[in-house]
Amino acid sequence: MTPRALPSGLATALVFSASGAVLVLEIVALRLVGPYVGVTLQVSSSVIGISLAAIAYGTWLGGRLADRFDPRLLLAPALLLGAIGTAVTLPLVRYGGSLLRGGAAPAVLLLAAMAVFPPAFLLSTITPMVVKLQLSDLDRTGSVVGRLSSIGTLGAITATLATGFVFVAAMPTSWIVLTLAGLLAAGGIALHLWLRRPALPGPPRSRAALVALGMVGAGLGAVGPNPCDVETAYHCARVASDPAVPGGRTLILNSARHSYVNLHDPRFLEFAYVQWIAAVADSLPAGAIDALHLGGGGFTLPGYLRSTRPGSRQQVVELDGGLVELDKRSLGLVTGPDLRVRVGDARVGLAAQPAASYDLVVGDAFGYLVVPWHLATKEMIADISRVLRPGGVYAQNVIDYPPDRFIRAELATVAAVFPHVALIAPPRALAGEVGANFVIVASHAPLPLDAIRSRLAGLPEPVTLQPDASFAAGARVLTDDFAPVDQLLSR
């Protein structure tokens, strides 16, 4: 006997909602795993790949089950099991992430699977079941499959846009996950009541155990360890006090120490690479300067320049408006006519700046520990050259690890635009022994190398100033058409 078809509206709603829920989980998974393994191309690829695998296997299993059993018996259980899988996602990632910190590929894949595979797999069984129920007339097979397929795609698109533009900005990630779990559970119960079928398969004890699992998962997710003080649109952010330094604060973004600020002394610079950039800034002619900062972070260097060069005018372009507000609340940031902030992408903000308007441009924008690829290309460097005054200096922070393929390529890229280039780095990093920060210094005029070297000599840690681009020998210039930054950084 052929199972009775669902009403068209109900079938449409089920496919739309199940497909949308999977995409919500996929996008939120990137934010769940970011604090533990970063936000890199490999992490994004892992989450997307695991999600597609869950959809593929879930769809296959749903089709097999629909051929063997009455799909009307399975739809409500699939929704409820999907709700349980969604609820346990939070404790799986929060507790598992503490054990899998780092960027190793197996850890990234396993954490991505914890974040998205179980609920996405379960929810993906729903669409083929609904399709099976609606195929009452073989002459309309193409129309039915095409319509439900398009509805599922529209659900995924709607969920993607709503999550990216609304949900992430409106509520914490844990709330999104728990709310979705609650909605799926409510949908499963409502569907069970409408169909008058058992809501979950198996004997009462098994059903009770599954319900208990979902409730425990939701509870652990709500009270589990949260690595964030604040979830912005782009970061899991936390400010930690330094017990050894009164007023010392460390800004931690997605588990990485990003900036250090001394609330009592803006001239105190903790991170070595910030000291190097400050040495470059100090070597410029005395007096006020105009400076452009691509990436704000903790606003350590703008605070330093405000203190050491009174009257300077500074423009900071920072992608994350939530981070700017956190800096104002916890890191002493005070904006004004001398320190303006533009919230937006660094490349877009750079393009809006007038030509020959800055004495110093600082490139310190990162996505986790990686310079975003579109900020590392020759076209980007050419636009930086456009906004620098004659004699102006560009200083760019780069992180790389042996065999140092990215810093070599980036140095070659900067040298393709600027005739005078130098590189600042620890001696062991230049020897290819350790990963480290590198600072590229560039100008159209001869660089004040002696002045920079003199200031670097007074720093507590040894550092080398290489006065040319010889470190980049043989490296390929990065362009908008070819900039495999994440691959160059792979160790």
The 8 nearest C-alpha neighbors of each residue, nearest first, counted from 0:
[[1, 2, 3, 69, 68, 135, 132, 4],
 [0, 2, 3, 135, 132, 69, 4, 134],
 [3, 1, 69, 4, 132, 0, 71, 70],
 [2, 4, 1, 5, 132, 133, 71, 135],
 [5, 3, 132, 133, 2, 6, 135, 134],
 [4, 6, 10, 7, 9, 132, 3, 133],
 [5, 7, 9, 8, 10, 4, 11, 133],
 [6, 8, 10, 9, 11, 5, 133, 4],
 [9, 7, 11, 10, 6, 12, 5, 13],
 [10, 8, 12, 6, 11, 7, 13, 5],
 [9, 11, 7, 13, 8, 12, 5, 129],
 [10, 12, 8, 9, 14, 13, 15, 7],
 [13, 11, 9, 15, 10, 14, 16, 8],
 [12, 14, 10, 16, 15, 11, 17, 9],
 [13, 15, 17, 151, 126, 11, 16, 12],
 [14, 16, 154, 151, 12, 18, 13, 150],
 [17, 15, 19, 13, 18, 14, 12, 20],
 [18, 16, 20, 14, 19, 122, 15, 13],
 [19, 17, 151, 21, 155, 20, 15, 16],
 [18, 20, 155, 154, 158, 16, 22, 21],
 [19, 21, 23, 17, 22, 18, 16, 24],
 [20, 22, 24, 119, 18, 19, 23, 25],
 [23, 21, 25, 19, 24, 20, 155, 159],
 [24, 22, 20, 26, 25, 21, 158, 27],
 [23, 25, 27, 21, 22, 26, 28, 115],
 [24, 26, 22, 28, 23, 27, 115, 21],
 [27, 25, 28, 23, 24, 29, 22, 30],
 [26, 28, 24, 30, 29, 25, 23, 31],
 [29, 27, 31, 25, 30, 114, 26, 24],
 [30, 28, 27, 31, 26, 32, 33, 43],
 [31, 29, 33, 27, 28, 32, 26, 172],
 [30, 32, 28, 29, 33, 27, 92, 34],
 [31, 33, 29, 30, 35, 34, 28, 36],
 [34, 32, 37, 38, 30, 35, 36, 31],
 [253, 35, 33, 254, 32, 37, 36, 235],
 [34, 36, 100, 33, 96, 32, 37, 254],
 [37, 35, 101, 102, 33, 100, 34, 32],
 [38, 36, 33, 367, 34, 35, 253, 39],
 [37, 39, 33, 367, 42, 366, 36, 43],
 [40, 38, 42, 41, 37, 43, 367, 485],
 [39, 41, 43, 42, 44, 485, 38, 45],
 [42, 40, 44, 39, 43, 45, 485, 104],
 [41, 43, 45, 39, 44, 40, 38, 107],
 [44, 42, 40, 46, 45, 41, 47, 39],
 [43, 45, 41, 47, 42, 46, 48, 40],
 [46, 44, 42, 48, 43, 47, 108, 49],
 [45, 47, 111, 49, 43, 48, 44, 50],
 [46, 48, 50, 44, 45, 49, 43, 51],
 [47, 49, 45, 51, 50, 46, 44, 52],
 [50, 48, 52, 46, 51, 47, 45, 112],
 [51, 49, 53, 47, 52, 48, 46, 116],
 [52, 50, 54, 48, 53, 49, 55, 47],
 [51, 53, 49, 55, 50, 54, 56, 48],
 [52, 54, 120, 50, 56, 116, 51, 55],
 [53, 55, 51, 57, 123, 52, 56, 120],
 [56, 54, 52, 58, 53, 57, 51, 59],
 [55, 57, 59, 53, 58, 54, 52, 60],
 [58, 56, 120, 123, 124, 54, 60, 59],
 [57, 59, 124, 61, 123, 55, 56, 60],
 [60, 58, 56, 62, 57, 61, 55, 63],
 [61, 59, 63, 57, 62, 58, 56, 64],
 [62, 60, 124, 58, 64, 63, 59, 127],
 [61, 63, 65, 127, 59, 60, 64, 58],
 [62, 64, 60, 66, 65, 61, 59, 67],
 [65, 63, 67, 61, 66, 62, 68, 60],
 [64, 66, 62, 70, 128, 63, 68, 67],
 [67, 65, 63, 64, 68, 62, 69, 131],
 [66, 68, 64, 65, 63, 69, 70, 62],
 [69, 67, 65, 64, 70, 66, 72, 73],
 [68, 70, 71, 72, 2, 65, 67, 73],
 [71, 69, 73, 65, 72, 128, 68, 74],
 [72, 70, 69, 73, 74, 194, 2, 132],
 [73, 71, 70, 69, 74, 196, 75, 197],
 [74, 72, 70, 76, 71, 75, 77, 69],
 [73, 75, 77, 76, 71, 72, 70, 125],
 [74, 76, 187, 78, 77, 191, 198, 190],
 [77, 75, 199, 79, 198, 73, 78, 74],
 [76, 78, 74, 80, 75, 79, 81, 73],
 [79, 77, 81, 187, 75, 76, 80, 183],
 [80, 78, 82, 76, 184, 187, 81, 77],
 [79, 81, 83, 77, 82, 78, 76, 84],
 [80, 82, 118, 78, 84, 79, 121, 83],
 [83, 81, 180, 79, 85, 183, 184, 80],
 [82, 84, 213, 80, 86, 85, 81, 79],
 [85, 83, 118, 81, 87, 82, 86, 117],
 [84, 86, 82, 118, 88, 83, 180, 87],
 [85, 87, 217, 83, 216, 88, 84, 180],
 [88, 86, 216, 84, 89, 85, 90, 91],
 [87, 89, 91, 85, 86, 114, 90, 92],
 [88, 90, 220, 92, 91, 87, 93, 86],
 [91, 89, 220, 93, 92, 219, 87, 94],
 [92, 90, 88, 89, 95, 94, 93, 113],
 [91, 93, 95, 96, 89, 90, 94, 114],
 [94, 92, 90, 96, 95, 91, 89, 224],
 [93, 95, 96, 97, 92, 91, 90, 98],
 [94, 96, 92, 98, 97, 91, 93, 99],
 [97, 95, 99, 92, 98, 93, 94, 35],
 [96, 98, 95, 94, 99, 100, 93, 35],
 [97, 99, 96, 95, 100, 94, 35, 106],
 [100, 98, 96, 106, 97, 95, 101, 35],
 [101, 99, 35, 36, 96, 97, 98, 102],
 [102, 100, 36, 103, 35, 99, 106, 37],
 [101, 103, 36, 104, 107, 106, 100, 37],
 [104, 102, 106, 105, 101, 107, 36, 100],
 [103, 105, 107, 106, 108, 102, 41, 109],
 [106, 104, 108, 107, 103, 109, 110, 102],
 [107, 105, 109, 103, 104, 99, 108, 110],
 [108, 106, 104, 110, 105, 109, 111, 103],
 [107, 109, 111, 105, 106, 110, 45, 112],
 [110, 108, 112, 106, 111, 107, 105, 113],
 [109, 111, 113, 107, 112, 108, 106, 114],
 [110, 112, 114, 108, 46, 113, 109, 107],
 [113, 111, 116, 109, 110, 114, 115, 49],
 [114, 112, 110, 111, 115, 91, 92, 116],
 [115, 113, 111, 28, 112, 88, 92, 110],
 [114, 116, 112, 113, 119, 117, 24, 28],
 [115, 117, 112, 119, 53, 120, 118, 50],
 [118, 116, 120, 84, 119, 115, 121, 113],
 [119, 117, 84, 81, 121, 85, 120, 116],
 [120, 118, 21, 122, 116, 121, 117, 53],
 [119, 121, 53, 57, 117, 123, 118, 122],
 [122, 120, 118, 81, 123, 119, 124, 57],
 [121, 123, 119, 124, 81, 120, 17, 125],
 [122, 124, 57, 58, 120, 54, 125, 121],
 [125, 123, 61, 57, 58, 122, 121, 126],
 [126, 124, 128, 123, 127, 122, 129, 74],
 [125, 127, 129, 128, 14, 124, 130, 123],
 [128, 126, 130, 62, 129, 61, 125, 131],
 [129, 127, 131, 65, 125, 126, 130, 70],
 [128, 130, 132, 126, 131, 127, 10, 125],
 [131, 129, 127, 133, 128, 132, 126, 134],
 [130, 132, 128, 129, 134, 133, 127, 65],
 [133, 131, 4, 129, 130, 134, 2, 128],
 [132, 134, 4, 130, 131, 135, 129, 5],
 [135, 133, 131, 136, 132, 140, 130, 137],
 [134, 136, 133, 137, 132, 4, 1, 139],
 [135, 137, 138, 134, 139, 140, 133, 143],
 [138, 136, 140, 139, 134, 135, 141, 143],
 [137, 139, 136, 140, 141, 142, 135, 134],
 [140, 138, 142, 137, 141, 136, 143, 134],
 [141, 139, 137, 143, 142, 138, 144, 134],
 [140, 142, 144, 139, 143, 145, 138, 146],
 [141, 143, 145, 139, 140, 144, 146, 147],
 [144, 142, 146, 140, 145, 141, 139, 147],
 [143, 145, 141, 147, 146, 142, 148, 140],
 [144, 146, 148, 142, 143, 147, 141, 149],
 [147, 145, 149, 143, 148, 144, 142, 150],
 [148, 146, 150, 144, 149, 145, 151, 143],
 [147, 149, 145, 151, 150, 146, 144, 152],
 [148, 150, 152, 146, 147, 151, 145, 153],
 [151, 149, 147, 153, 152, 148, 15, 154],
 [152, 150, 15, 154, 148, 18, 14, 149],
 [151, 153, 149, 155, 154, 150, 156, 148],
 [154, 152, 156, 150, 155, 151, 157, 149],
 [155, 153, 15, 19, 151, 157, 152, 156],
 [154, 156, 19, 152, 158, 18, 153, 157],
 [157, 155, 153, 159, 154, 158, 152, 160],
 [156, 158, 154, 160, 159, 155, 161, 153],
 [157, 159, 19, 161, 155, 156, 160, 23],
 [160, 158, 156, 162, 157, 161, 22, 155],
 [161, 159, 163, 157, 162, 158, 164, 156],
 [160, 162, 158, 165, 164, 159, 163, 157],
 [161, 163, 166, 159, 160, 165, 164, 167],
 [164, 162, 160, 161, 165, 167, 159, 166],
 [163, 165, 161, 162, 160, 166, 168, 167],
 [166, 164, 161, 168, 162, 167, 169, 163],
 [165, 167, 162, 169, 168, 170, 161, 164],
 [168, 166, 169, 165, 162, 170, 163, 232],
 [167, 169, 165, 166, 232, 170, 164, 231],
 [170, 168, 166, 167, 165, 171, 164, 232],
 [169, 171, 167, 166, 168, 174, 172, 175],
 [172, 170, 174, 173, 230, 175, 167, 169],
 [171, 173, 175, 174, 176, 170, 27, 167],
 [174, 172, 176, 175, 171, 177, 89, 221],
 [175, 173, 177, 171, 172, 176, 178, 170],
 [174, 176, 172, 178, 173, 177, 179, 171],
 [177, 175, 173, 179, 174, 178, 180, 172],
 [176, 178, 180, 174, 179, 175, 86, 173],
 [179, 177, 181, 175, 180, 176, 174, 182],
 [178, 180, 182, 176, 181, 177, 175, 183],
 [181, 179, 82, 177, 183, 178, 85, 182],
 [182, 180, 178, 184, 179, 183, 185, 177],
 [183, 181, 185, 179, 184, 180, 186, 178],
 [182, 184, 186, 82, 180, 185, 181, 78],
 [183, 185, 187, 79, 181, 82, 186, 182],
 [186, 184, 182, 188, 183, 187, 189, 181],
 [187, 185, 183, 189, 184, 188, 190, 182],
 [186, 188, 75, 78, 184, 190, 79, 185],
 [187, 189, 191, 185, 190, 186, 184, 192],
 [190, 188, 186, 192, 191, 187, 185, 193],
 [189, 191, 193, 187, 192, 188, 75, 186],
 [192, 190, 188, 194, 198, 189, 193, 75],
 [193, 191, 195, 189, 190, 194, 188, 196],
 [192, 194, 190, 191, 195, 189, 196, 188],
 [193, 195, 191, 196, 192, 190, 71, 72],
 [196, 194, 192, 191, 193, 197, 190, 198],
 [195, 197, 194, 191, 198, 72, 192, 71],
 [198, 196, 199, 191, 200, 195, 72, 76],
 [197, 199, 76, 191, 75, 196, 188, 200],
 [198, 200, 76, 197, 206, 201, 75, 79],
 [201, 199, 197, 76, 198, 206, 202, 205],
 [200, 202, 205, 206, 203, 199, 204, 197],
 [201, 203, 205, 204, 206, 200, 207, 199],
 [204, 202, 206, 205, 207, 201, 208, 200],
 [203, 205, 207, 206, 202, 208, 201, 209],
 [206, 204, 208, 207, 202, 203, 201, 209],
 [205, 207, 203, 209, 208, 204, 199, 210],
 [206, 208, 204, 210, 205, 209, 203, 211],
 [209, 207, 211, 205, 206, 210, 212, 204],
 [210, 208, 212, 206, 211, 207, 205, 213],
 [209, 211, 207, 213, 212, 208, 206, 214],
 [212, 210, 208, 214, 209, 213, 215, 207],
 [213, 211, 209, 215, 210, 214, 216, 208],
 [212, 214, 83, 216, 210, 211, 215, 86],
 [213, 215, 211, 217, 216, 212, 218, 210],
 [216, 214, 218, 212, 217, 213, 211, 219],
 [217, 215, 87, 213, 219, 86, 214, 218],
 [216, 218, 86, 220, 214, 215, 219, 213],
 [219, 217, 215, 221, 220, 216, 214, 222],
 [220, 218, 216, 223, 222, 221, 217, 90],
 [221, 219, 89, 90, 217, 223, 218, 222],
 [220, 222, 218, 219, 223, 217, 173, 89],
 [221, 223, 219, 220, 218, 224, 225, 217],
 [224, 222, 220, 219, 221, 225, 90, 93],
 [225, 223, 93, 226, 222, 94, 220, 90],
 [224, 226, 227, 223, 93, 228, 222, 173],
 [225, 227, 224, 34, 228, 235, 237, 254],
 [228, 226, 235, 229, 236, 237, 225, 230],
 [227, 229, 237, 236, 230, 226, 238, 235],
 [228, 230, 236, 227, 231, 235, 237, 325],
 [231, 229, 235, 234, 236, 227, 171, 232],
 [230, 232, 321, 234, 233, 229, 235, 322],
 [231, 233, 168, 234, 167, 230, 319, 321],
 [234, 232, 231, 319, 235, 230, 30, 318],
 [235, 233, 231, 236, 230, 252, 253, 232],
 [234, 236, 230, 253, 227, 252, 34, 229],
 [237, 235, 252, 229, 227, 234, 251, 228],
 [236, 238, 228, 251, 227, 250, 229, 239],
 [237, 239, 250, 249, 251, 248, 240, 236],
 [240, 238, 249, 248, 237, 241, 250, 251],
 [241, 239, 248, 247, 242, 249, 238, 246],
 [240, 242, 247, 243, 244, 248, 239, 249],
 [243, 241, 244, 240, 245, 247, 246, 248],
 [242, 244, 241, 245, 247, 240, 246, 248],
 [245, 243, 247, 241, 242, 246, 261, 240],
 [246, 244, 247, 243, 242, 241, 263, 261],
 [245, 247, 262, 261, 263, 244, 248, 241],
 [248, 246, 261, 241, 244, 245, 260, 240],
 [247, 249, 240, 260, 239, 241, 259, 261],
 [250, 248, 259, 239, 238, 258, 251, 240],
 [249, 251, 238, 258, 257, 237, 259, 256],
 [252, 250, 256, 237, 255, 257, 236, 254],
 [251, 253, 236, 255, 254, 235, 234, 257],
 [252, 34, 254, 235, 255, 33, 37, 234],
 [253, 255, 34, 252, 251, 35, 256, 37],
 [256, 254, 252, 251, 253, 257, 367, 368],
 [257, 255, 251, 258, 250, 252, 254, 249],
 [256, 258, 251, 250, 255, 252, 296, 259],
 [259, 257, 250, 297, 249, 256, 296, 260],
 [258, 260, 249, 248, 250, 269, 297, 299],
 [259, 261, 248, 299, 247, 262, 249, 258],
 [260, 262, 247, 246, 264, 263, 265, 248],
 [261, 263, 246, 264, 260, 331, 247, 265],
 [264, 262, 261, 246, 265, 245, 247, 267],
 [263, 265, 261, 266, 267, 262, 246, 260],
 [266, 264, 303, 267, 302, 261, 263, 262],
 [267, 265, 303, 264, 268, 306, 307, 302],
 [266, 268, 265, 264, 261, 269, 260, 303],
 [269, 267, 270, 274, 266, 273, 259, 260],
 [268, 270, 259, 271, 267, 273, 274, 260],
 [269, 271, 273, 272, 268, 274, 259, 258],
 [272, 270, 274, 273, 275, 269, 268, 460],
 [271, 273, 275, 274, 270, 436, 276, 438],
 [274, 272, 276, 275, 271, 270, 277, 268],
 [275, 273, 277, 271, 272, 276, 268, 278],
 [274, 276, 272, 278, 273, 277, 271, 279],
 [275, 277, 279, 273, 278, 274, 280, 272],
 [278, 276, 280, 274, 279, 275, 281, 273],
 [279, 277, 275, 281, 276, 280, 454, 451],
 [278, 280, 276, 282, 277, 281, 451, 275],
 [281, 279, 277, 282, 278, 283, 276, 359],
 [282, 280, 278, 279, 283, 277, 284, 451],
 [281, 283, 279, 280, 450, 451, 278, 284],
 [282, 284, 281, 280, 285, 279, 447, 392],
 [285, 283, 282, 286, 281, 288, 287, 280],
 [286, 284, 283, 287, 281, 308, 282, 288],
 [287, 285, 308, 288, 284, 309, 311, 310],
 [286, 288, 311, 308, 310, 309, 285, 289],
 [287, 289, 311, 358, 290, 312, 286, 308],
 [288, 290, 312, 357, 358, 313, 311, 359],
 [291, 289, 359, 313, 357, 360, 358, 288],
 [290, 292, 360, 314, 313, 315, 361, 359],
 [293, 291, 315, 361, 294, 360, 316, 314],
 [294, 292, 362, 316, 345, 363, 364, 361],
 [295, 293, 364, 317, 363, 316, 292, 296],
 [294, 296, 298, 317, 315, 297, 316, 293],
 [297, 295, 298, 294, 258, 257, 322, 317],
 [296, 298, 258, 299, 295, 326, 250, 259],
 [299, 297, 295, 301, 296, 300, 302, 332],
 [298, 300, 302, 297, 301, 260, 303, 259],
 [299, 301, 303, 302, 298, 304, 273, 277],
 [302, 300, 304, 303, 298, 299, 305, 313],
 [303, 301, 305, 299, 300, 304, 265, 298],
 [302, 304, 300, 266, 306, 265, 301, 305],
 [305, 303, 307, 301, 306, 308, 302, 300],
 [304, 306, 302, 303, 309, 308, 307, 301],
 [307, 305, 303, 304, 308, 309, 302, 265],
 [306, 308, 304, 305, 303, 309, 266, 281],
 [309, 307, 287, 304, 305, 306, 311, 286],
 [310, 308, 311, 305, 306, 287, 307, 304],
 [309, 311, 287, 308, 312, 337, 305, 288],
 [312, 310, 287, 288, 309, 289, 308, 337],
 [313, 311, 337, 289, 338, 290, 288, 310],
 [312, 314, 290, 338, 289, 291, 337, 339],
 [313, 315, 291, 339, 340, 338, 292, 290],
 [314, 316, 292, 340, 291, 295, 341, 293],
 [315, 317, 341, 293, 294, 345, 342, 340],
 [318, 316, 294, 342, 295, 319, 343, 315],
 [317, 319, 343, 344, 342, 320, 316, 345],
 [320, 318, 322, 321, 317, 233, 342, 323],
 [319, 321, 323, 322, 342, 318, 324, 317],
 [322, 320, 231, 324, 319, 323, 325, 232],
 [321, 323, 325, 319, 320, 324, 326, 231],
 [324, 322, 326, 320, 325, 321, 327, 319],
 [323, 325, 327, 321, 326, 322, 328, 320],
 [326, 324, 322, 328, 327, 323, 329, 321],
 [327, 325, 330, 323, 324, 329, 328, 332],
 [326, 328, 332, 324, 325, 331, 329, 330],
 [329, 327, 325, 326, 330, 324, 331, 332],
 [328, 330, 326, 327, 325, 331, 238, 332],
 [331, 329, 326, 332, 327, 328, 260, 262],
 [330, 332, 327, 329, 262, 333, 326, 328],
 [331, 333, 327, 326, 330, 334, 298, 328],
 [334, 332, 331, 327, 335, 338, 326, 302],
 [335, 333, 338, 339, 332, 336, 340, 337],
 [334, 336, 338, 337, 339, 333, 340, 313],
 [337, 335, 338, 339, 334, 312, 313, 314],
 [336, 338, 312, 335, 313, 311, 339, 310],
 [339, 337, 313, 335, 334, 336, 314, 312],
 [338, 340, 314, 334, 335, 336, 315, 313],
 [341, 339, 315, 314, 316, 342, 338, 317],
 [340, 342, 316, 315, 343, 317, 339, 348],
 [343, 341, 317, 318, 320, 316, 340, 319],
 [344, 342, 318, 317, 341, 345, 316, 348],
 [343, 345, 318, 347, 346, 348, 317, 316],
 [346, 344, 348, 293, 347, 316, 349, 343],
 [347, 345, 349, 348, 344, 350, 374, 379],
 [346, 348, 350, 344, 349, 345, 351, 343],
 [349, 347, 345, 351, 346, 350, 344, 316],
 [348, 350, 346, 351, 347, 352, 345, 382],
 [349, 351, 347, 348, 352, 346, 382, 353],
 [350, 352, 348, 349, 353, 347, 346, 354],
 [353, 351, 349, 350, 354, 386, 348, 356],
 [354, 352, 356, 386, 351, 355, 350, 385],
 [353, 355, 386, 385, 356, 352, 387, 388],
 [356, 354, 388, 386, 387, 357, 385, 353],
 [355, 357, 386, 354, 388, 353, 387, 358],
 [358, 356, 387, 289, 359, 290, 388, 355],
 [357, 359, 391, 289, 388, 290, 387, 288],
 [360, 358, 290, 392, 357, 391, 393, 291],
 [359, 361, 291, 393, 290, 292, 394, 392],
 [362, 360, 292, 394, 395, 393, 293, 363],
 [363, 361, 395, 293, 364, 396, 394, 292],
 [362, 364, 294, 396, 293, 395, 361, 365],
 [365, 363, 294, 293, 362, 370, 366, 295],
 [366, 364, 370, 369, 367, 368, 371, 363],
 [365, 367, 369, 368, 371, 370, 38, 364],
 [366, 368, 37, 369, 38, 365, 253, 255],
 [369, 367, 366, 365, 398, 370, 255, 37],
 [368, 370, 366, 365, 367, 371, 398, 39],
 [369, 371, 365, 372, 366, 364, 374, 375],
 [372, 370, 374, 373, 369, 366, 365, 375],
 [371, 373, 375, 374, 484, 482, 370, 376],
 [372, 374, 375, 371, 376, 479, 379, 346],
 [375, 373, 372, 371, 379, 376, 346, 370],
 [374, 376, 372, 373, 379, 409, 370, 371],
 [377, 375, 478, 477, 379, 378, 479, 374],
 [376, 378, 380, 478, 379, 412, 477, 381],
 [377, 379, 381, 376, 380, 382, 478, 479],
 [380, 378, 382, 376, 377, 381, 374, 383],
 [381, 379, 383, 377, 382, 378, 384, 413],
 [382, 380, 384, 378, 383, 379, 377, 416],
 [381, 383, 385, 379, 384, 380, 378, 386],
 [384, 382, 380, 385, 381, 386, 379, 387],
 [383, 385, 381, 382, 387, 386, 380, 416],
 [384, 386, 382, 383, 354, 387, 355, 381],
 [387, 385, 354, 355, 383, 356, 384, 357],
 [388, 386, 355, 357, 391, 384, 385, 356],
 [387, 389, 355, 391, 357, 358, 356, 390],
 [390, 388, 391, 387, 443, 444, 355, 358],
 [389, 391, 444, 388, 443, 442, 392, 358],
 [390, 392, 358, 388, 387, 389, 359, 442],
 [393, 391, 442, 359, 441, 358, 360, 394],
 [392, 394, 360, 441, 440, 359, 361, 442],
 [395, 393, 440, 361, 439, 362, 360, 438],
 [396, 394, 362, 439, 438, 361, 363, 397],
 [395, 397, 438, 363, 437, 362, 439, 436],
 [398, 396, 437, 436, 438, 395, 399, 406],
 [399, 397, 436, 435, 437, 368, 396, 369],
 [398, 400, 434, 403, 435, 406, 488, 405],
 [399, 401, 434, 403, 402, 433, 435, 488],
 [402, 400, 403, 431, 434, 433, 432, 399],
 [401, 403, 404, 400, 431, 490, 399, 432],
 [404, 402, 401, 400, 405, 406, 399, 407],
 [403, 405, 407, 487, 402, 406, 408, 488],
 [404, 406, 487, 408, 407, 403, 488, 409],
 [407, 405, 409, 408, 403, 404, 410, 399],
 [408, 406, 471, 410, 404, 405, 409, 474],
 [407, 409, 474, 405, 411, 406, 410, 475],
 [410, 408, 412, 406, 411, 407, 405, 413],
 [409, 411, 407, 413, 412, 408, 471, 406],
 [412, 410, 414, 408, 409, 471, 413, 476],
 [411, 413, 476, 409, 415, 410, 414, 377],
 [412, 414, 410, 415, 416, 411, 417, 409],
 [413, 415, 411, 417, 416, 412, 410, 420],
 [414, 416, 412, 413, 417, 411, 377, 476],
 [417, 415, 414, 413, 381, 418, 380, 412],
 [416, 418, 414, 443, 419, 442, 415, 413],
 [419, 417, 443, 414, 420, 416, 442, 415],
 [420, 418, 442, 417, 441, 445, 443, 446],
 [421, 419, 441, 467, 440, 468, 414, 418],
 [422, 420, 466, 467, 440, 465, 439, 468],
 [421, 423, 439, 465, 464, 438, 440, 466],
 [424, 422, 464, 438, 463, 437, 465, 439],
 [425, 423, 437, 463, 462, 426, 428, 429],
 [424, 426, 462, 428, 427, 463, 429, 461],
 [425, 427, 429, 428, 463, 462, 430, 424],
 [428, 426, 430, 432, 429, 425, 433, 431],
 [427, 429, 431, 433, 430, 425, 426, 432],
 [430, 428, 426, 431, 427, 425, 424, 432],
 [429, 431, 427, 428, 432, 426, 433, 425],
 [432, 430, 428, 401, 429, 433, 402, 427],
 [431, 433, 427, 430, 428, 401, 434, 429],
 [434, 432, 428, 431, 427, 400, 401, 435],
 [433, 435, 400, 399, 428, 401, 432, 436],
 [436, 434, 398, 399, 428, 433, 437, 400],
 [435, 437, 398, 397, 272, 399, 424, 438],
 [436, 438, 424, 397, 423, 396, 398, 435],
 [439, 437, 396, 423, 395, 422, 397, 440],
 [438, 440, 422, 395, 394, 421, 423, 437],
 [441, 439, 394, 421, 393, 420, 422, 438],
 [442, 440, 420, 393, 419, 392, 417, 421],
 [443, 441, 392, 444, 419, 417, 391, 393],
 [442, 444, 417, 418, 419, 390, 445, 389],
 [445, 443, 390, 442, 446, 419, 389, 391],
 [446, 444, 419, 447, 443, 442, 390, 448],
 [445, 447, 448, 444, 442, 419, 441, 420],
 [448, 446, 450, 449, 451, 445, 282, 283],
 [447, 449, 451, 446, 450, 452, 466, 464],
 [450, 448, 452, 451, 447, 453, 446, 454],
 [449, 451, 453, 452, 448, 447, 282, 454],
 [452, 450, 448, 454, 453, 449, 279, 282],
 [453, 451, 455, 449, 454, 450, 448, 456],
 [452, 454, 450, 456, 451, 455, 449, 457],
 [455, 453, 451, 456, 452, 457, 278, 450],
 [454, 456, 452, 457, 453, 458, 451, 278],
 [457, 455, 453, 454, 458, 452, 461, 462],
 [456, 458, 455, 454, 459, 453, 460, 452],
 [457, 459, 455, 456, 460, 461, 454, 274],
 [460, 458, 457, 461, 456, 271, 455, 462],
 [459, 461, 458, 462, 271, 425, 457, 456],
 [462, 460, 425, 459, 463, 458, 456, 426],
 [461, 463, 425, 424, 426, 460, 464, 423],
 [462, 464, 424, 423, 425, 426, 465, 461],
 [465, 463, 423, 422, 466, 452, 462, 424],
 [464, 466, 422, 421, 467, 463, 423, 468],
 [467, 465, 421, 464, 422, 420, 448, 468],
 [468, 466, 421, 420, 469, 465, 422, 419],
 [467, 469, 470, 471, 420, 421, 410, 414],
 [468, 470, 471, 472, 467, 465, 466, 411],
 [469, 471, 468, 472, 407, 467, 410, 429],
 [472, 470, 407, 469, 411, 474, 468, 410],
 [473, 471, 469, 474, 470, 468, 407, 411],
 [472, 474, 471, 475, 407, 411, 408, 470],
 [475, 473, 408, 471, 472, 407, 411, 476],
 [474, 476, 408, 477, 473, 411, 412, 407],
 [475, 477, 412, 411, 408, 478, 474, 409],
 [478, 476, 376, 482, 481, 412, 377, 475],
 [479, 477, 376, 481, 377, 480, 482, 378],
 [478, 480, 481, 376, 482, 373, 378, 477],
 [479, 481, 478, 482, 477, 376, 483, 373],
 [482, 480, 478, 479, 477, 483, 376, 476],
 [481, 483, 477, 484, 478, 372, 479, 480],
 [484, 482, 486, 485, 487, 481, 372, 477],
 [483, 485, 487, 486, 482, 372, 488, 405],
 [486, 484, 488, 487, 483, 40, 489, 39],
 [485, 487, 489, 488, 483, 484, 405, 40],
 [488, 486, 405, 484, 404, 485, 489, 483],
 [487, 489, 485, 486, 405, 484, 490, 399],
 [490, 488, 486, 487, 485, 400, 484, 404],
 [489, 488, 401, 400, 402, 487, 486, 403]]
